[in-house]
Amino acid sequence: MDTIIIKNLVARGIIGINDWEREKKQEIRITITLYADLRRAGESDRLEHSVNYRTVAKKALAHAESAGRFTVEALAADIARLCLEEPGVQKVRVRVEKPGAVRFAESVGVEIERSPEDFA
C-alpha cells in the first residue's frame, strides 16, 4: 500500500484538561499518513485518481482548531475518522502532539492507526 504524508501540520486550538489550557489556544502539531493505492494516479498524473491531501489537511486543521478536546487521544481519533471519510483512503496513521506540554520534553503526543472497521 502507498502512503501520502502530511507532516507537522500546525494548528492553534483548545486542548487539555487544566483550566488554563481551556482558556488560551495552544499549538497542536499533527502528522497524518494516509494509506491508499496510488498506482492509477502515478500512471495518469491526475489528481482525481489520488487522495487530495490539501482537502485532508484543511479538514484536519479546521477540526483541531474548533473541537476543544480534552485529550490528544480524542483529537487523534477525530482526525482519523475524518481522513477515512475521504475517497481512496484505506487506512490512516495520525500523530497529535502538544509542544512544551511536559517540562524538558520537546512535545508529548499520541500516534494511532485506524481503518474503516475501527469506526464501524
C-alpha positions in Angstrom: 0.0 0.0 0.0 1.2 3.5 -0.8 1.3 6.5 1.6 0.7 10.2 1.5 2.3 12.0 4.4 1.2 15.4 5.8 4.0 16.2 8.3 3.8 18.6 11.2 0.6 20.5 10.3 0.4 23.2 12.9 -3.0 24.2 14.4 -3.9 26.5 17.3 -6.7 25.3 19.4 -8.0 24.5 22.8 -6.8 21.1 24.1 -6.1 19.9 27.6 -7.7 19.3 31.0 -6.3 22.2 33.1 -8.3 25.4 33.4 -5.5 27.5 31.8 -5.5 25.1 28.8 -9.2 25.7 28.3 -8.8 29.5 28.1 -5.9 30.0 25.7 -5.3 28.3 22.3 -2.1 26.3 22.1 0.0 24.9 19.3 -1.1 21.4 18.2 1.2 19.6 15.8 -0.4 16.9 13.6 1.2 14.4 11.3 -1.0 12.3 9.1 -0.1 9.3 7.0 -2.8 8.2 4.5 -2.6 4.7 3.1 -4.1 4.4 -0.4 -3.5 2.7 -3.7 -1.8 5.5 -5.7 -0.9 3.4 -8.8 -3.6 4.9 -11.0 -2.6 8.5 -10.1 1.0 7.7 -10.8 0.1 6.4 -14.3 -2.4 9.1 -15.2 -0.9 12.1 -13.4 -4.4 13.2 -12.5 -5.4 14.4 -9.1 -8.8 12.8 -9.2 -7.1 9.4 -9.2 -5.3 10.2 -5.9 -6.3 11.4 -2.5 -6.5 15.2 -2.3 -4.1 15.9 0.6 -4.9 19.6 0.6 -8.6 18.8 1.4 -7.5 16.4 4.2 -5.1 19.0 5.7 -7.8 21.7 5.6 -10.3 19.4 7.3 -7.9 18.3 10.0 -6.7 21.8 10.7 -10.3 23.2 10.9 -11.3 20.4 13.3 -8.3 20.7 15.5 -8.8 24.5 15.8 -12.5 24.2 16.7 -13.0 20.9 18.5 -11.9 21.9 22.0 -11.0 18.3 23.0 -9.6 17.5 26.4 -7.2 14.8 25.2 -4.8 14.3 22.3 -6.2 10.8 22.1 -9.7 12.0 21.3 -8.4 14.6 18.8 -6.4 11.9 17.0 -9.4 9.7 16.8 -11.5 12.5 15.4 -8.9 13.3 12.7 -8.5 9.6 11.8 -12.3 9.4 11.3 -12.2 12.5 9.0 -9.4 11.1 7.0 -11.1 7.7 6.4 -14.2 9.6 5.0 -12.0 10.7 2.0 -12.4 8.5 -1.1 -9.5 6.1 -1.6 -8.1 6.2 2.0 -7.9 2.6 3.2 -6.1 3.2 6.5 -4.6 6.2 8.4 -2.0 6.9 11.0 -2.4 10.1 13.0 0.1 11.7 15.4 -1.1 14.6 17.6 1.5 16.4 19.7 1.4 19.2 22.2 4.8 21.0 22.1 6.1 22.0 25.5 3.4 20.1 27.4 6.0 18.5 29.7 9.0 20.2 31.1 12.3 19.2 29.5 10.4 17.5 26.6 10.0 18.9 23.1 6.5 17.6 22.9 4.1 15.0 24.2 1.6 13.2 22.0 0.0 10.0 20.7 0.1 8.1 17.4 -2.8 6.0 16.4 -3.6 3.8 13.4 -7.1 3.2 12.2 -9.0 1.6 9.4 -12.7 1.9 8.5 -13.5 -1.2 10.5 -12.4 0.6 13.7 -15.3 3.0 13.3 -18.0 0.6 12.1 
